[in-house]
């Protein structure tokens, strides 16, 4: 049993699957006739992809629609959840800090955003693969689909592969494509050690180039590996902001700002 969701339709559309291809697949494989309302919903939802685009606009981003679709932007601009996220200077301005929140909010409202703003370049750092490293065809394909030859449409996504298929190798291949300082976040110390061992084995990097950021040694190098638990560790006291509602500090979140990372890998 497969459940059709708006997100699954938008993911398919973003990957180049047309509404007609979706409908043909449904009608070709369904055990029973597909209800007309399902066919209508698939066409309507698929048609929403690409109506909203997020583009680079100087010091902030711009949320744009086609000239014939301005009514949609006006409708969304009136939404109270979006009003606090969009900039004041431009009707469609999006502060950089709100990039992810705006996209998530619009997705929940039923309108996906095609993000074409790209990413800021990180500090260059060459990650050459070892001459002994063998990259399987599907691992190379996954890395290339993610990277998209450096285009602004690439560099963001989720790699999904079965256990034991070498997702770590896909990450290392992506590192060798981007060739910039890399931050890797993973689930536990065992995974940290596995990532470090695999990187040193599959590349020509030196041990000092690949370090663990942990409780004992808060090291930062060209390739830095950290656990989620370490990153989200809270201090026991409240932040000194001068108000009673001060939030608990997350001191290690500064790791994101500690270097101009060109790639961040979120493992698992």
C-alpha positions as CSV (number, residue, x, y, z in Angstrom):
1,X,0.0,0.0,0.0
2,X,1.4,3.4,-1.0
3,X,0.0,6.6,0.3
4,X,0.0,9.5,-2.0
5,X,0.8,12.8,-0.2
6,X,1.3,16.3,-1.6
7,X,5.0,16.1,-0.6
8,X,5.5,12.8,-2.6
9,X,3.9,14.5,-5.6
10,X,6.1,17.6,-5.3
11,X,9.3,15.5,-4.8
12,X,8.4,13.6,-8.0
13,X,7.7,16.8,-9.9
14,X,11.0,18.3,-8.7
15,X,12.8,15.2,-10.0
16,X,11.3,15.7,-13.5
17,X,8.3,13.4,-13.3
18,X,5.3,15.0,-15.2
19,X,1.7,14.8,-14.0
20,X,0.9,12.7,-17.0
21,X,3.6,10.2,-16.1
22,X,2.2,10.0,-12.6
23,X,-1.4,9.4,-13.8
24,X,-0.3,6.8,-16.3
25,X,1.6,5.0,-13.5
26,X,-1.4,5.1,-11.2
27,X,-3.8,3.8,-13.9
28,X,-1.3,1.2,-15.1
29,X,-0.6,-0.4,-11.7
30,X,-3.7,0.2,-9.6
31,X,-5.7,-2.9,-8.8
32,X,-9.0,-1.0,-9.1
33,X,-10.0,2.0,-11.3
34,X,-8.4,5.2,-10.0
35,X,-11.2,7.6,-8.7
36,X,-11.6,10.8,-10.8
37,X,-11.0,13.0,-7.7
38,X,-7.6,11.4,-7.2
39,X,-6.6,12.2,-10.8
40,X,-7.8,15.8,-10.4
41,X,-5.9,16.2,-7.1
42,X,-2.7,14.8,-8.6
43,X,-2.9,17.3,-11.5
44,X,-3.7,20.2,-9.2
45,X,-1.0,19.5,-6.7
46,X,1.7,18.8,-9.3
47,X,0.8,22.1,-10.9
48,X,1.7,24.0,-7.7
49,X,5.4,23.1,-8.1
50,X,7.4,25.9,-9.6
51,X,4.7,28.6,-9.0
52,X,6.9,30.0,-6.1
53,X,10.6,30.5,-6.6
54,X,13.2,31.6,-4.1
55,X,16.0,33.7,-5.7
56,X,19.1,35.5,-4.6
57,X,18.5,39.2,-4.1
58,X,21.6,40.9,-2.7
59,X,21.6,40.9,1.1
60,X,18.4,38.9,1.2
61,X,16.3,36.5,-0.8
62,X,13.3,37.2,-3.0
63,X,10.1,35.1,-3.2
64,X,8.9,35.4,-6.8
65,X,6.0,34.2,-8.9
66,X,5.1,34.5,-12.6
67,X,3.6,37.8,-13.6
68,X,0.3,36.0,-14.3
69,X,0.3,34.6,-10.7
70,X,0.6,37.8,-8.6
71,X,-2.7,37.0,-6.9
72,X,-1.1,34.0,-5.2
73,X,1.6,36.1,-3.7
74,X,-0.9,38.7,-2.4
75,X,-2.9,35.9,-0.8
76,X,0.2,34.4,0.9
77,X,1.4,37.9,2.0
78,X,-1.8,38.3,4.0
79,X,-1.1,35.0,6.0
80,X,-0.2,35.9,9.6
81,X,2.3,33.1,9.8
82,X,4.2,34.5,6.8
83,X,3.9,38.2,7.7
84,X,6.5,37.9,10.5
85,X,8.9,36.0,8.2
86,X,8.9,38.2,5.1
87,X,10.8,41.4,4.9
88,X,9.3,44.9,5.1
89,X,11.3,46.7,2.4
90,X,10.3,44.5,-0.4
91,X,6.8,42.9,-0.8
92,X,8.5,39.6,-1.5
93,X,11.7,40.1,0.5
94,X,12.9,37.1,2.6
95,X,15.7,37.7,5.2
96,X,18.4,35.1,4.9
97,X,17.8,33.9,8.4
98,X,14.2,33.0,7.5
99,X,15.0,30.9,4.4
100,X,14.2,27.5,5.9
101,X,11.3,28.7,8.0
102,X,9.6,30.4,5.0
103,X,10.0,27.3,2.9
104,X,8.6,25.0,5.7
105,X,5.7,27.3,6.4
106,X,4.7,27.5,2.7
107,X,5.0,23.8,2.4
108,X,2.5,23.4,5.3
109,X,0.2,25.9,3.6
110,X,0.2,23.7,0.5
111,X,2.6,25.7,-1.8
112,X,6.1,24.3,-2.3
113,X,9.0,26.6,-3.0
114,X,11.6,26.0,-5.8
115,X,14.7,27.2,-4.1
116,X,17.1,28.6,-6.7
117,X,19.1,30.9,-4.4
118,X,22.1,28.6,-4.2
119,X,24.6,28.6,-1.3
120,X,27.5,30.8,-0.2
121,X,30.9,29.3,-1.1
122,X,32.9,27.8,1.8
123,X,36.6,27.8,2.3
124,X,38.4,25.8,-0.4
125,X,40.0,22.5,0.8
126,X,41.0,19.8,-1.7
127,X,39.7,16.3,-0.9
128,X,41.4,14.0,-3.3
129,X,40.3,10.3,-3.3
130,X,42.8,7.6,-2.8
131,X,44.0,5.8,-5.9
132,X,42.7,2.6,-4.2
133,X,39.2,3.9,-3.7
134,X,36.5,2.3,-5.8
135,X,33.2,4.2,-6.1
136,X,30.3,2.1,-7.2
137,X,28.1,3.3,-10.0
138,X,25.0,4.0,-7.9
139,X,27.2,5.9,-5.3
140,X,28.6,8.1,-8.0
141,X,25.1,8.7,-9.4
142,X,23.7,9.7,-6.0
143,X,26.6,12.1,-5.4
144,X,26.2,13.6,-8.9
145,X,22.4,14.0,-8.5
146,X,23.0,15.9,-5.3
147,X,25.8,18.1,-6.6
148,X,24.4,18.8,-10.1
149,X,27.7,20.0,-11.5
150,X,27.8,22.9,-9.0
151,X,24.5,24.4,-10.3
152,X,22.4,26.5,-7.9
153,X,19.7,23.9,-8.1
154,X,22.1,21.4,-6.5
155,X,23.8,21.0,-3.1
156,X,20.8,20.2,-1.0
157,X,18.9,17.0,-0.6
158,X,18.6,13.6,1.1
159,X,20.5,10.5,0.0
160,X,18.4,7.4,0.8
161,X,20.1,4.0,0.3
162,X,19.6,0.6,2.0
163,X,21.8,-0.4,5.0
164,X,25.3,-1.5,4.0
165,X,25.1,0.2,0.6
166,X,27.8,2.7,1.4
167,X,26.1,6.0,2.3
168,X,29.4,7.1,3.9
169,X,31.1,6.6,0.6
170,X,28.5,8.8,-1.1
171,X,29.3,11.5,1.4
172,X,33.0,11.2,0.7
173,X,32.4,11.4,-3.0
174,X,30.4,14.6,-2.5
175,X,33.2,16.0,-0.4
176,X,35.6,15.3,-3.3
177,X,33.2,17.1,-5.7
178,X,32.8,20.2,-3.6
179,X,36.4,20.5,-2.3
180,X,35.5,22.8,0.6
181,X,35.7,22.6,4.4
182,X,33.2,20.1,5.7
183,X,31.2,19.6,8.9
184,X,29.8,16.1,9.6
185,X,27.1,15.6,12.2
186,X,26.3,12.0,13.2
187,X,24.5,10.0,15.9
188,X,27.2,8.7,18.3
189,X,30.9,8.3,19.0
190,X,31.0,5.0,17.1
191,X,29.7,6.7,14.0
192,X,32.2,9.6,14.4
193,X,35.1,7.1,14.5
194,X,33.7,5.2,11.5
195,X,33.4,8.4,9.5
196,X,37.0,9.4,10.4
197,X,38.4,6.0,9.6
198,X,36.6,5.8,6.3
199,X,37.6,9.3,5.2
200,X,41.3,8.7,6.1
201,X,41.2,5.3,4.2
202,X,39.3,6.5,1.1
203,X,41.1,9.9,0.6
204,X,44.6,11.3,0.7
205,X,43.9,13.5,3.7
206,X,46.2,13.5,6.7
207,X,45.0,12.6,10.3
208,X,45.3,16.3,11.3
209,X,42.8,17.2,8.6
210,X,40.0,15.1,10.0
211,X,39.2,15.7,13.7
212,X,36.4,15.1,16.2
213,X,34.7,17.9,18.0
214,X,33.9,16.4,21.4
215,X,33.7,17.0,25.1
216,X,37.3,16.2,25.7
217,X,38.9,18.0,22.7
218,X,36.9,20.7,21.0
219,X,39.0,20.6,17.8
220,X,38.1,22.2,14.5
221,X,39.8,21.3,11.2
222,X,39.1,21.2,7.5
223,X,36.9,18.2,8.1
224,X,35.2,18.3,11.5
225,X,33.0,15.5,12.9
226,X,30.6,16.0,15.8
227,X,27.6,14.1,17.4
228,X,24.1,15.6,17.5
229,X,24.2,15.1,21.3
230,X,27.3,17.3,21.6
231,X,25.9,19.9,19.3
232,X,22.6,20.2,21.2
233,X,24.1,20.0,24.7
234,X,22.6,22.7,27.0
235,X,24.4,24.6,29.7
236,X,22.8,24.4,33.1
237,X,22.3,28.2,33.5
238,X,20.2,30.7,31.6
239,X,21.7,33.0,29.0
240,X,22.6,36.4,30.4
241,X,20.2,38.4,28.2
242,X,18.7,40.5,31.0
243,X,15.2,39.1,30.8
244,X,13.4,36.4,32.7
245,X,12.5,34.5,29.6
246,X,16.1,33.9,28.6
247,X,16.5,30.6,26.8
248,X,19.0,28.0,27.8
249,X,22.3,28.3,26.0
250,X,23.5,25.9,23.3
251,X,27.1,26.8,23.5
252,X,28.3,24.2,20.9
253,X,25.9,25.6,18.2
254,X,28.7,28.1,17.6
255,X,30.3,25.2,15.7
256,X,28.2,26.2,12.7
257,X,29.8,29.7,12.7
258,X,33.3,28.5,13.6
259,X,34.3,28.1,10.0
260,X,33.0,28.9,6.5
261,X,31.7,25.4,5.8
262,X,31.2,24.5,2.2
263,X,29.3,21.3,3.0
264,X,27.4,20.0,6.0
265,X,26.6,16.3,6.2
266,X,23.7,15.3,8.4
267,X,24.1,11.5,9.0
268,X,21.1,9.3,9.6
